[in-house]
Amino acid sequence: MVGQRIRYYRKTKGLTQEELAQGICSVSYLSKIEKGDAKSSEEVINMLCERLGISPEEVDEGKILEMLNEWNLMMTDRRFEEAEEMFPLIQEKMEGISDPSLRLRFELFQCRYFMVLEPPLLEETKLKLEEIEELFDHLSNDLKFYYFMFWGMYYNFNKKYNEALEYLHKAEKQFNQTSSIQDSEAAVIYYLLALTYNFLMRITSVTTYSYKALTIFDREYNYSRSADCQILLGISYRRAQHYELAESHLKQALKYSTTFKNDTLSGIIYHNLGYIAFCQKNHLKAIDRLEKSLEYKKSQDPQHIANTIYLLATEHYELGKFEQAKELIQKGLKYIDEKHEIYYHLRIVQYKVNNAETNDEFVQYLRKNAIPFFKQKGIWEYVATYSELLADIYFEQSHYKKASEYYRVASNARKNIY
């Protein structure tokens, strides 16, 4: 409707009704036009549109809507190269479009596009979402779903997981109130919720949402996304010490990654298979799997490489190969700094390799650096692990009150995990 378009563009340009109507019509008449209550004069409509810099002509909304939804589906299905090729065509088609619902749909899908690029354009995403926030009342129910989803994705990228959960749960609720959104988008929301809970190490929530997403992805033969869910399930069952079940899920994901030669995925899977062997103290199997992971990870994020190097260093330490462990630690520390959780793991194993794990410097590092870092990040598995380690040291030193304090910290942290 032309009135709706006039209202949308008046607001985006920051004009009051008085400013737009001046010299053209009365404010009350403009108000009726915007609400669709007035039989509009063609001359008045043309003058209002001219002042706003838009065309009074309607467009073939159906074709544009179909194109936008196809572009979004490409990104949902991870056909990123196709989406990138289509973007210039979408931009060109949108140049003459003034319909607010189509403009908002384009702006929202552009937010997703910014986040699937490598590297993601997070600042541009934030600015775009903040602009859309000013026009929230213009969003249809399905666009509100995307608005919440993309804020959730944005906060996930920025490692603000509690904020991400807030928006993703809003998107989940919005989906349940909207009939026009495909199940594949619901599966993405469930996966994102599982992923976010995984970062926070909330095992029950990870498995609940992973299975919900997996059911839909399997039904739609979207095996790439199914593999992602299998990995999350493998990680969760490993954390719950159900190692056989964890390995089963990871090997299901490995079938996909090897069949389709997805090296990125294979690197992640072998890392997690190595972690299972690490937890079972099967050192040689862990080293073999972790070295395979590094082969696949050569071009991956430095933090992911450092994570695998840390586990390898720990395995060499456990086997008494201290020089190899020291070399790996130094290599790993070159990839990351104190902002990354792996830095603290590497530093702790460094103390162990140097046979300094009972001296006061190590005790203070655990108490003042490592445990507070993981507590502030809400990574409860490591709060528990390192609090127990510190408690054991205090107990051996006959500092029973301090030992009791940190055993209690570890116990409370484990409650948060489950």
C-alpha positions as CSV (number, residue, x, y, z in Angstrom):
1,M,0.0,0.0,0.0
2,V,1.3,3.4,-1.0
3,G,0.3,4.9,2.4
4,Q,2.3,2.4,4.3
5,R,5.3,3.1,2.1
6,I,4.9,6.9,2.7
7,R,4.8,6.3,6.4
8,Y,7.8,4.0,6.3
9,Y,10.0,6.4,4.3
10,R,8.9,9.5,6.3
11,K,10.1,7.7,9.5
12,T,13.3,6.5,8.0
13,K,14.1,10.1,6.9
14,G,13.3,11.4,10.3
15,L,10.4,13.6,9.2
16,T,7.3,14.5,11.2
17,Q,3.9,14.4,9.6
18,E,3.9,18.2,9.8
19,E,7.2,18.5,7.9
20,L,6.2,16.1,5.1
21,A,2.7,17.6,4.7
22,Q,3.8,21.2,4.7
23,G,2.6,22.9,1.5
24,I,1.0,19.7,0.1
25,C,-1.9,18.7,2.3
26,S,-3.2,18.9,5.9
27,V,-1.6,16.8,8.6
28,S,-4.9,15.0,9.3
29,Y,-5.2,14.1,5.6
30,L,-1.6,12.7,5.5
31,S,-2.4,10.7,8.7
32,K,-5.4,9.1,6.9
33,I,-3.3,8.4,3.8
34,E,-0.7,6.6,5.9
35,K,-3.4,4.6,7.7
36,G,-5.1,3.7,4.4
37,D,-8.3,5.4,5.5
38,A,-8.4,8.1,2.8
39,K,-9.2,8.0,-0.9
40,S,-5.9,9.5,-2.0
41,S,-5.6,12.2,-4.6
42,E,-3.1,11.0,-7.2
43,E,-1.6,14.5,-7.3
44,V,-1.1,14.6,-3.5
45,I,0.4,11.1,-3.6
46,N,2.9,12.1,-6.3
47,M,3.9,15.2,-4.4
48,L,4.5,13.3,-1.2
49,C,6.5,10.6,-2.9
50,E,8.5,13.2,-4.7
51,R,9.4,14.9,-1.4
52,L,10.4,11.6,0.0
53,G,12.4,10.7,-3.1
54,I,10.5,7.5,-3.9
55,S,8.3,6.3,-6.8
56,P,4.6,6.2,-6.4
57,E,4.5,3.2,-8.7
58,E,3.9,-0.2,-7.2
59,V,6.3,-3.0,-8.1
60,D,5.9,-6.7,-8.7
61,E,6.2,-7.6,-5.1
62,G,5.8,-11.3,-5.7
63,K,8.9,-11.7,-7.9
64,I,11.1,-9.6,-5.5
65,L,9.9,-11.5,-2.5
66,E,10.6,-14.8,-4.2
67,M,14.1,-13.7,-5.0
68,L,14.8,-12.5,-1.5
69,N,13.6,-15.7,0.1
70,E,15.7,-17.8,-2.4
71,W,18.8,-15.7,-1.4
72,N,18.0,-16.3,2.3
73,L,17.5,-20.0,1.7
74,M,21.0,-20.2,0.1
75,M,22.5,-18.9,3.3
76,T,20.3,-21.2,5.4
77,D,21.6,-24.2,3.4
78,R,25.2,-22.9,3.5
79,R,25.4,-22.3,-0.2
80,F,27.5,-19.3,0.5
81,E,29.2,-19.0,-2.8
82,E,25.8,-18.9,-4.6
83,A,24.6,-16.3,-2.1
84,E,27.6,-14.1,-2.7
85,E,27.1,-14.4,-6.5
86,M,23.5,-13.4,-6.1
87,F,24.1,-10.4,-3.8
88,P,24.9,-7.9,-6.6
89,L,21.7,-8.9,-8.5
90,I,19.7,-8.5,-5.3
91,Q,21.2,-5.0,-4.7
92,E,20.4,-4.0,-8.2
93,K,16.8,-5.2,-8.0
94,M,16.3,-3.4,-4.7
95,E,17.4,0.0,-6.0
96,G,14.0,0.9,-7.2
97,I,12.1,-0.8,-4.4
98,S,10.3,1.4,-1.9
99,D,7.9,-1.1,-0.4
100,P,8.7,-1.1,3.4
101,S,8.1,-4.8,3.9
102,L,10.5,-5.7,1.1
103,R,13.1,-3.2,2.2
104,L,13.0,-4.5,5.7
105,R,13.3,-8.1,4.5
106,F,16.3,-7.2,2.4
107,E,17.9,-5.3,5.2
108,L,17.4,-8.2,7.6
109,F,18.7,-10.8,5.1
110,Q,21.7,-8.5,4.5
111,C,22.5,-8.9,8.2
112,R,22.7,-12.6,7.8
113,Y,24.8,-12.1,4.6
114,F,27.3,-10.0,6.5
115,M,27.7,-12.7,9.2
116,V,28.3,-15.6,6.7
117,L,31.1,-13.8,5.0
118,E,34.7,-14.7,5.8
119,P,35.6,-12.8,7.9
120,P,32.1,-11.8,9.2
121,L,31.3,-8.0,9.0
122,L,30.1,-7.7,12.6
123,E,30.2,-4.0,12.9
124,E,28.1,-3.6,9.8
125,T,25.7,-6.2,11.1
126,K,25.3,-4.3,14.4
127,L,24.7,-1.0,12.7
128,K,22.1,-2.5,10.4
129,L,20.2,-4.3,13.2
130,E,20.2,-1.0,15.2
131,E,18.6,0.8,12.3
132,I,16.0,-1.9,12.0
133,E,15.3,-1.7,15.7
134,E,14.0,1.8,15.1
135,L,11.4,0.4,12.7
136,F,10.5,-2.7,14.8
137,D,6.8,-1.8,14.7
138,H,6.9,-2.2,10.9
139,L,8.1,-5.8,11.1
140,S,5.7,-8.6,10.3
141,N,5.7,-11.7,12.5
142,D,8.1,-13.6,10.3
143,L,10.5,-10.6,10.1
144,K,10.5,-10.3,13.9
145,F,11.6,-13.9,13.9
146,Y,14.6,-13.1,11.7
147,Y,15.3,-9.9,13.7
148,F,15.6,-11.9,16.9
149,M,17.6,-14.7,15.2
150,F,20.2,-12.4,13.7
151,W,20.8,-10.5,17.0
152,G,21.3,-14.0,18.6
153,M,23.8,-14.9,15.9
154,Y,25.6,-11.5,16.3
155,Y,26.0,-12.0,20.1
156,N,27.2,-15.5,19.5
157,F,30.0,-14.2,17.2
158,N,30.9,-11.8,20.0
159,K,31.0,-14.5,22.6
160,K,28.2,-12.8,24.6
161,Y,26.4,-16.1,25.1
162,N,23.8,-15.0,27.7
163,E,22.7,-12.1,25.4
164,A,22.6,-14.6,22.5
165,L,20.3,-16.9,24.4
166,E,17.9,-14.1,25.2
167,Y,17.4,-13.3,21.6
168,L,17.4,-16.9,20.3
169,H,14.7,-17.9,22.8
170,K,12.7,-14.9,21.5
171,A,13.1,-16.2,18.0
172,E,12.0,-19.7,19.1
173,K,8.9,-18.2,20.7
174,Q,8.2,-16.1,17.6
175,F,8.5,-19.2,15.4
176,N,5.8,-20.9,17.4
177,Q,3.5,-17.9,16.8
178,T,4.2,-17.7,13.0
179,S,3.0,-20.1,10.4
180,S,4.9,-18.7,7.4
181,I,8.4,-19.7,8.3
182,Q,9.8,-23.0,7.1
183,D,10.9,-25.8,9.5
184,S,14.4,-25.5,8.2
185,E,14.6,-22.1,9.9
186,A,13.3,-23.6,13.1
187,A,16.1,-26.2,12.9
188,V,18.6,-23.4,12.6
189,I,17.3,-21.8,15.7
190,Y,17.4,-25.1,17.6
191,Y,21.0,-25.6,16.4
192,L,22.0,-22.1,17.4
193,L,20.5,-22.6,20.9
194,A,22.4,-25.9,21.2
195,L,25.6,-24.3,20.1
196,T,25.2,-21.4,22.6
197,Y,24.4,-23.8,25.4
198,N,27.5,-25.8,24.3
199,F,29.7,-22.7,24.8
200,L,28.2,-22.4,28.3
201,M,28.6,-26.2,28.8
202,R,24.9,-26.8,29.7
203,I,24.8,-30.5,28.8
204,T,21.0,-31.1,29.1
205,S,20.1,-28.1,27.0
206,V,22.6,-28.9,24.3
207,T,21.3,-32.4,23.8
208,T,17.7,-31.3,23.9
209,Y,18.1,-28.7,21.2
210,S,20.6,-30.7,19.1
211,Y,18.1,-33.6,18.8
212,K,15.3,-31.2,17.8
213,A,17.5,-29.7,15.1
214,L,18.8,-33.1,14.0
215,T,15.3,-34.5,13.5
216,I,14.4,-31.7,11.0
217,F,17.8,-31.6,9.2
218,D,17.7,-35.4,8.7
219,R,14.1,-35.2,7.4
220,E,15.2,-32.6,4.9
221,Y,18.4,-34.5,3.9
222,N,20.5,-31.6,5.0
223,Y,23.4,-33.7,6.1
224,S,25.9,-30.9,6.5
225,R,23.8,-29.4,9.2
226,S,23.0,-32.8,10.6
227,A,26.8,-33.4,11.0
228,D,27.0,-30.2,13.1
229,C,24.3,-31.5,15.4
230,Q,26.1,-34.9,15.7
231,I,29.3,-33.0,16.7
232,L,27.5,-31.1,19.5
233,L,26.0,-34.3,20.8
234,G,29.4,-36.0,20.7
235,I,30.9,-33.1,22.8
236,S,28.0,-33.2,25.3
237,Y,28.1,-36.9,25.8
238,R,31.9,-36.7,26.2
239,R,31.4,-34.1,28.9
240,A,28.9,-36.4,30.6
241,Q,31.5,-39.2,30.4
242,H,29.3,-41.3,28.1
243,Y,32.3,-42.0,25.8
244,E,30.9,-44.8,23.7
245,L,27.8,-42.7,22.8
246,A,30.0,-39.6,22.2
247,E,32.2,-41.5,19.8
248,S,29.2,-42.9,18.0
249,H,27.8,-39.4,17.2
250,L,31.2,-38.1,16.1
251,K,31.7,-41.0,13.8
252,Q,28.3,-40.3,12.2
253,A,29.5,-36.8,11.5
254,L,32.8,-38.1,10.2
255,K,31.0,-40.2,7.5
256,Y,29.6,-36.9,6.1
257,S,32.9,-34.9,6.3
258,T,35.0,-37.7,4.6
259,T,32.4,-38.4,1.9
260,F,32.1,-34.7,0.9
261,K,35.8,-33.9,1.7
262,N,34.9,-31.2,4.2
263,D,38.4,-30.7,5.8
264,T,37.2,-28.1,8.3
265,L,34.6,-30.4,9.7
266,S,37.0,-33.4,9.7
267,G,39.5,-31.3,11.7
268,I,36.9,-30.5,14.3
269,I,35.7,-34.2,14.5
270,Y,39.2,-35.7,14.9
271,H,40.0,-33.1,17.6
272,N,36.9,-34.3,19.5
273,L,37.6,-38.0,18.9
274,G,41.1,-37.3,20.2
275,Y,39.6,-35.6,23.3
276,I,37.6,-38.7,24.0
277,A,40.8,-40.8,23.9
278,F,42.4,-38.1,26.1
279,C,39.7,-38.5,28.7
280,Q,40.0,-42.3,28.6
281,K,43.8,-41.9,29.1
282,N,44.4,-43.8,25.8
283,H,47.4,-41.6,25.0
284,L,48.6,-43.1,21.8
285,K,45.2,-43.2,20.2
286,A,44.6,-39.6,21.4
287,I,47.9,-38.4,19.8
288,D,47.1,-40.2,16.5
289,R,43.7,-38.5,16.3
290,L,44.9,-35.1,17.4
291,E,47.7,-35.1,14.8
292,K,45.1,-36.0,12.1
293,S,43.1,-33.0,13.4
294,L,46.1,-30.7,12.9
295,E,46.6,-31.9,9.4
296,Y,43.0,-30.9,8.5
297,K,43.2,-27.6,10.6
298,K,46.2,-26.0,8.7
299,S,44.1,-23.1,7.4
300,Q,41.6,-22.8,10.3
301,D,41.2,-20.3,13.1
302,P,44.4,-20.0,15.2
303,Q,42.4,-20.6,18.4
304,H,41.2,-23.9,17.1
305,I,44.7,-25.0,16.2
306,A,46.0,-23.9,19.6
307,N,43.2,-26.0,21.2
308,T,44.5,-29.2,19.5
309,I,48.1,-28.3,20.3
310,Y,47.2,-28.0,24.0
311,L,45.7,-31.5,24.1
312,L,48.8,-32.9,22.2
313,A,51.1,-31.2,24.7
314,T,49.2,-32.7,27.6
315,E,49.4,-36.2,26.1
316,H,53.2,-35.9,25.6
317,Y,53.5,-34.7,29.2
318,E,51.5,-37.7,30.4
319,L,53.9,-40.0,28.4
320,G,56.9,-38.3,30.0
321,K,58.0,-36.7,26.8
322,F,58.7,-33.3,28.4
323,E,60.8,-31.8,25.6
324,Q,58.1,-32.5,23.0
325,A,55.5,-31.1,25.4
326,K,57.5,-27.9,25.9
327,E,57.9,-27.3,22.1
328,L,54.2,-27.8,21.6
329,I,53.3,-25.4,24.4
330,Q,55.6,-22.7,22.9
331,K,54.0,-23.3,19.5
332,G,50.5,-23.0,20.9
333,L,51.2,-19.8,22.9
334,K,52.2,-18.1,19.6
335,Y,48.6,-18.5,18.3
336,I,46.7,-16.9,21.2
337,D,46.8,-14.5,24.1
338,E,45.1,-14.0,27.5
339,K,41.7,-13.2,25.9
340,H,41.4,-16.9,24.8
341,E,40.6,-19.8,27.1
342,I,43.3,-22.0,25.6
343,Y,46.0,-19.6,26.8
344,Y,45.1,-20.6,30.4
345,H,45.1,-24.3,29.6
346,L,48.5,-24.1,27.9
347,R,50.0,-22.1,30.8
348,I,48.7,-24.6,33.4
349,V,50.2,-27.6,31.5
350,Q,53.4,-25.5,31.2
351,Y,53.6,-25.4,35.0
352,K,53.2,-29.1,35.1
353,V,55.9,-29.8,32.5
354,N,58.3,-27.6,34.5
355,N,57.4,-29.5,37.7
356,A,56.1,-26.4,39.3
357,E,52.6,-27.4,40.0
358,T,52.8,-27.3,43.8
359,N,54.8,-24.0,44.2
360,D,53.1,-20.8,45.3
361,E,53.4,-19.2,41.9
362,F,51.2,-21.9,40.3
363,V,48.7,-21.8,43.2
364,Q,48.3,-18.0,42.8
365,Y,48.0,-18.4,39.0
366,L,45.1,-20.8,39.5
367,R,43.5,-18.7,42.2
368,K,43.9,-15.2,40.7
369,N,44.0,-15.8,36.9
370,A,42.7,-19.1,35.6
371,I,39.6,-19.8,37.8
372,P,38.4,-16.2,37.8
373,F,38.7,-16.1,33.9
374,F,36.6,-19.3,33.5
375,K,34.1,-18.2,36.1
376,Q,33.6,-14.8,34.4
377,K,33.1,-16.5,31.1
378,G,30.6,-19.0,32.6
379,I,32.7,-22.0,31.5
380,W,31.8,-24.2,34.4
381,E,33.6,-27.4,33.3
382,Y,37.0,-25.7,33.8
383,V,36.0,-23.8,36.9
384,A,35.3,-27.2,38.4
385,T,38.4,-28.9,37.0
386,Y,40.8,-26.2,38.2
387,S,39.1,-25.6,41.5
388,E,39.4,-29.3,42.3
389,L,43.1,-29.2,41.3
390,L,43.7,-26.2,43.6
391,A,41.7,-27.8,46.4
392,D,43.9,-31.0,46.1
393,I,47.1,-28.9,46.3
394,Y,45.7,-27.0,49.4
395,F,44.7,-30.4,51.0
396,E,48.3,-31.8,50.4
397,Q,49.7,-28.7,52.0
398,S,47.3,-29.2,55.0
399,H,45.4,-25.9,54.3
400,Y,42.1,-27.7,55.0
401,K,39.9,-24.6,55.1
402,K,41.1,-23.4,51.7
403,A,40.8,-26.9,50.3
404,S,37.2,-27.1,51.5
405,E,36.4,-23.7,49.9
406,Y,37.6,-24.8,46.5
407,Y,36.0,-28.2,46.7
408,R,32.7,-26.3,47.2
409,V,33.5,-24.0,44.3
410,A,34.0,-27.1,42.1
411,S,30.8,-28.8,43.3
412,N,28.7,-25.6,42.6
413,A,30.3,-25.3,39.1
414,R,29.3,-28.9,38.2
415,K,25.7,-28.1,39.2
416,N,25.8,-25.3,36.6
417,I,27.0,-27.8,33.9
418,Y,24.0,-30.0,34.4
